[in-house]
């Protein structure tokens, strides 16, 4: 899954992204980034920075999507 949106939070290796890409929806994407170079790059970003990431879906419910095997495509 490829998803874009503003960085909601990044702490302790966990990234949360708020996504408004789809009409009349708001869902949150979360994943772990705990290895370089991602940790270095993400730790310097401000909340609200637009980012694009891609990963494999691990879990879905009506409010959130968890991705695994993620990579940061654009920041």
mmCIF file of the C-alpha atoms, coordinates in Angstrom:
data_MODEL
# 
_entry.id   MODEL 
# 
loop_
_atom_site.group_PDB 
_atom_site.id 
_atom_site.type_symbol 
_atom_site.label_atom_id 
_atom_site.label_alt_id 
_atom_site.label_comp_id 
_atom_site.label_asym_id 
_atom_site.label_entity_id 
_atom_site.label_seq_id 
_atom_site.pdbx_PDB_ins_code 
_atom_site.Cartn_x 
_atom_site.Cartn_y 
_atom_site.Cartn_z 
_atom_site.occupancy 
_atom_site.B_iso_or_equiv 
_atom_site.pdbx_formal_charge 
_atom_site.auth_seq_id 
_atom_site.auth_comp_id 
_atom_site.auth_asym_id 
_atom_site.auth_atom_id 
_atom_site.pdbx_PDB_model_num 
ATOM 1  C CA . UNK A 1 1  ? 0.000   0.000  0.000  1.00 0.00 ? 1  UNK A CA 1 
ATOM 2  C CA . UNK A 1 2  ? 1.285   3.446  -0.879 1.00 0.00 ? 2  UNK A CA 1 
ATOM 3  C CA . UNK A 1 3  ? -0.029  6.294  1.263  1.00 0.00 ? 3  UNK A CA 1 
ATOM 4  C CA . UNK A 1 4  ? 0.639   10.021 1.617  1.00 0.00 ? 4  UNK A CA 1 
ATOM 5  C CA . UNK A 1 5  ? -0.265  12.476 4.325  1.00 0.00 ? 5  UNK A CA 1 
ATOM 6  C CA . UNK A 1 6  ? 1.040   14.754 7.057  1.00 0.00 ? 6  UNK A CA 1 
ATOM 7  C CA . UNK A 1 7  ? 3.303   13.291 9.725  1.00 0.00 ? 7  UNK A CA 1 
ATOM 8  C CA . UNK A 1 8  ? 1.176   13.076 12.865 1.00 0.00 ? 8  UNK A CA 1 
ATOM 9  C CA . UNK A 1 9  ? 3.885   11.825 15.214 1.00 0.00 ? 9  UNK A CA 1 
ATOM 10 C CA . UNK A 1 10 ? 7.196   10.011 15.337 1.00 0.00 ? 10 UNK A CA 1 
ATOM 11 C CA . UNK A 1 11 ? 8.627   8.766  18.595 1.00 0.00 ? 11 UNK A CA 1 
ATOM 12 C CA . UNK A 1 12 ? 10.377  5.632  19.844 1.00 0.00 ? 12 UNK A CA 1 
ATOM 13 C CA . UNK A 1 13 ? 10.500  4.252  16.293 1.00 0.00 ? 13 UNK A CA 1 
ATOM 14 C CA . UNK A 1 14 ? 6.723   4.453  15.792 1.00 0.00 ? 14 UNK A CA 1 
ATOM 15 C CA . UNK A 1 15 ? 5.423   6.626  12.974 1.00 0.00 ? 15 UNK A CA 1 
ATOM 16 C CA . UNK A 1 16 ? 1.815   7.798  12.790 1.00 0.00 ? 16 UNK A CA 1 
ATOM 17 C CA . UNK A 1 17 ? 0.421   9.406  9.676  1.00 0.00 ? 17 UNK A CA 1 
ATOM 18 C CA . UNK A 1 18 ? -2.983  11.108 9.368  1.00 0.00 ? 18 UNK A CA 1 
ATOM 19 C CA . UNK A 1 19 ? -4.489  10.469 5.970  1.00 0.00 ? 19 UNK A CA 1 
ATOM 20 C CA . UNK A 1 20 ? -7.184  12.581 4.330  1.00 0.00 ? 20 UNK A CA 1 
ATOM 21 C CA . UNK A 1 21 ? -6.604  11.220 0.836  1.00 0.00 ? 21 UNK A CA 1 
ATOM 22 C CA . UNK A 1 22 ? -9.972  9.545  0.417  1.00 0.00 ? 22 UNK A CA 1 
ATOM 23 C CA . UNK A 1 23 ? -13.276 11.516 0.324  1.00 0.00 ? 23 UNK A CA 1 
ATOM 24 C CA . UNK A 1 24 ? -15.151 11.774 3.630  1.00 0.00 ? 24 UNK A CA 1 
ATOM 25 C CA . UNK A 1 25 ? -12.623 9.625  5.508  1.00 0.00 ? 25 UNK A CA 1 
ATOM 26 C CA . UNK A 1 26 ? -9.948  10.083 8.078  1.00 0.00 ? 26 UNK A CA 1 
ATOM 27 C CA . UNK A 1 27 ? -7.813  7.165  9.052  1.00 0.00 ? 27 UNK A CA 1 
ATOM 28 C CA . UNK A 1 28 ? -4.460  6.777  10.671 1.00 0.00 ? 28 UNK A CA 1 
ATOM 29 C CA . UNK A 1 29 ? -1.545  4.780  9.361  1.00 0.00 ? 29 UNK A CA 1 
ATOM 30 C CA . UNK A 1 30 ? 1.097   3.558  11.766 1.00 0.00 ? 30 UNK A CA 1 
ATOM 31 C CA . UNK A 1 31 ? 4.271   1.594  11.397 1.00 0.00 ? 31 UNK A CA 1 
ATOM 32 C CA . UNK A 1 32 ? 7.691   1.086  12.950 1.00 0.00 ? 32 UNK A CA 1 
ATOM 33 C CA . UNK A 1 33 ? 10.847  2.657  11.602 1.00 0.00 ? 33 UNK A CA 1 
ATOM 34 C CA . UNK A 1 34 ? 13.655  1.610  13.917 1.00 0.00 ? 34 UNK A CA 1 
ATOM 35 C CA . UNK A 1 35 ? 16.671  1.399  11.608 1.00 0.00 ? 35 UNK A CA 1 
ATOM 36 C CA . UNK A 1 36 ? 18.840  3.899  9.762  1.00 0.00 ? 36 UNK A CA 1 
ATOM 37 C CA . UNK A 1 37 ? 18.527  5.768  7.486  1.00 0.00 ? 37 UNK A CA 1 
ATOM 38 C CA . UNK A 1 38 ? 14.820  6.154  8.295  1.00 0.00 ? 38 UNK A CA 1 
ATOM 39 C CA . UNK A 1 39 ? 15.260  6.918  12.000 1.00 0.00 ? 39 UNK A CA 1 
ATOM 40 C CA . UNK A 1 40 ? 17.733  9.714  11.306 1.00 0.00 ? 40 UNK A CA 1 
ATOM 41 C CA . UNK A 1 41 ? 15.537  11.304 8.662  1.00 0.00 ? 41 UNK A CA 1 
ATOM 42 C CA . UNK A 1 42 ? 12.268  11.008 10.589 1.00 0.00 ? 42 UNK A CA 1 
ATOM 43 C CA . UNK A 1 43 ? 13.712  12.314 13.855 1.00 0.00 ? 43 UNK A CA 1 
ATOM 44 C CA . UNK A 1 44 ? 14.504  15.611 12.117 1.00 0.00 ? 44 UNK A CA 1 
ATOM 45 C CA . UNK A 1 45 ? 11.007  16.105 10.644 1.00 0.00 ? 45 UNK A CA 1 
ATOM 46 C CA . UNK A 1 46 ? 8.342   18.351 12.113 1.00 0.00 ? 46 UNK A CA 1 
ATOM 47 C CA . UNK A 1 47 ? 4.777   17.288 12.751 1.00 0.00 ? 47 UNK A CA 1 
ATOM 48 C CA . UNK A 1 48 ? 2.688   18.121 9.689  1.00 0.00 ? 48 UNK A CA 1 
ATOM 49 C CA . UNK A 1 49 ? 5.478   17.455 7.196  1.00 0.00 ? 49 UNK A CA 1 
ATOM 50 C CA . UNK A 1 50 ? 3.943   15.786 4.116  1.00 0.00 ? 50 UNK A CA 1 
ATOM 51 C CA . UNK A 1 51 ? 5.417   12.329 3.522  1.00 0.00 ? 51 UNK A CA 1 
ATOM 52 C CA . UNK A 1 52 ? 4.767   9.331  1.288  1.00 0.00 ? 52 UNK A CA 1 
ATOM 53 C CA . UNK A 1 53 ? 5.474   5.795  2.390  1.00 0.00 ? 53 UNK A CA 1 
ATOM 54 C CA . UNK A 1 54 ? 4.875   2.309  1.106  1.00 0.00 ? 54 UNK A CA 1 
ATOM 55 C CA . UNK A 1 55 ? 4.508   -0.957 2.953  1.00 0.00 ? 55 UNK A CA 1 
ATOM 56 C CA . UNK A 1 56 ? 2.668   -4.216 3.332  1.00 0.00 ? 56 UNK A CA 1 
ATOM 57 C CA . UNK A 1 57 ? -0.670  -4.165 5.169  1.00 0.00 ? 57 UNK A CA 1 
ATOM 58 C CA . UNK A 1 58 ? -0.480  -6.079 8.452  1.00 0.00 ? 58 UNK A CA 1 
ATOM 59 C CA . UNK A 1 59 ? -3.706  -4.981 10.175 1.00 0.00 ? 59 UNK A CA 1 
ATOM 60 C CA . UNK A 1 60 ? -6.799  -2.965 9.261  1.00 0.00 ? 60 UNK A CA 1 
ATOM 61 C CA . UNK A 1 61 ? -9.779  -1.722 11.217 1.00 0.00 ? 61 UNK A CA 1 
ATOM 62 C CA . UNK A 1 62 ? -12.204 1.109  10.518 1.00 0.00 ? 62 UNK A CA 1 
ATOM 63 C CA . UNK A 1 63 ? -9.911  3.797  11.947 1.00 0.00 ? 63 UNK A CA 1 
ATOM 64 C CA . UNK A 1 64 ? -6.371  2.580  11.383 1.00 0.00 ? 64 UNK A CA 1 
ATOM 65 C CA . UNK A 1 65 ? -4.033  0.677  9.106  1.00 0.00 ? 65 UNK A CA 1 
ATOM 66 C CA . UNK A 1 66 ? -0.794  -0.900 10.294 1.00 0.00 ? 66 UNK A CA 1 
ATOM 67 C CA . UNK A 1 67 ? 1.943   -1.328 7.710  1.00 0.00 ? 67 UNK A CA 1 
ATOM 68 C CA . UNK A 1 68 ? 5.023   -3.544 7.880  1.00 0.00 ? 68 UNK A CA 1 
ATOM 69 C CA . UNK A 1 69 ? 8.119   -3.704 5.680  1.00 0.00 ? 69 UNK A CA 1 
ATOM 70 C CA . UNK A 1 70 ? 7.846   0.037  5.060  1.00 0.00 ? 70 UNK A CA 1 
ATOM 71 C CA . UNK A 1 71 ? 10.031  2.414  3.188  1.00 0.00 ? 71 UNK A CA 1 
ATOM 72 C CA . UNK A 1 72 ? 9.871   6.174  3.051  1.00 0.00 ? 72 UNK A CA 1 
ATOM 73 C CA . UNK A 1 73 ? 9.391   7.250  -0.574 1.00 0.00 ? 73 UNK A CA 1 
ATOM 74 C CA . UNK A 1 74 ? 9.190   11.027 -0.292 1.00 0.00 ? 74 UNK A CA 1 
ATOM 75 C CA . UNK A 1 75 ? 9.610   13.591 2.456  1.00 0.00 ? 75 UNK A CA 1 
# 
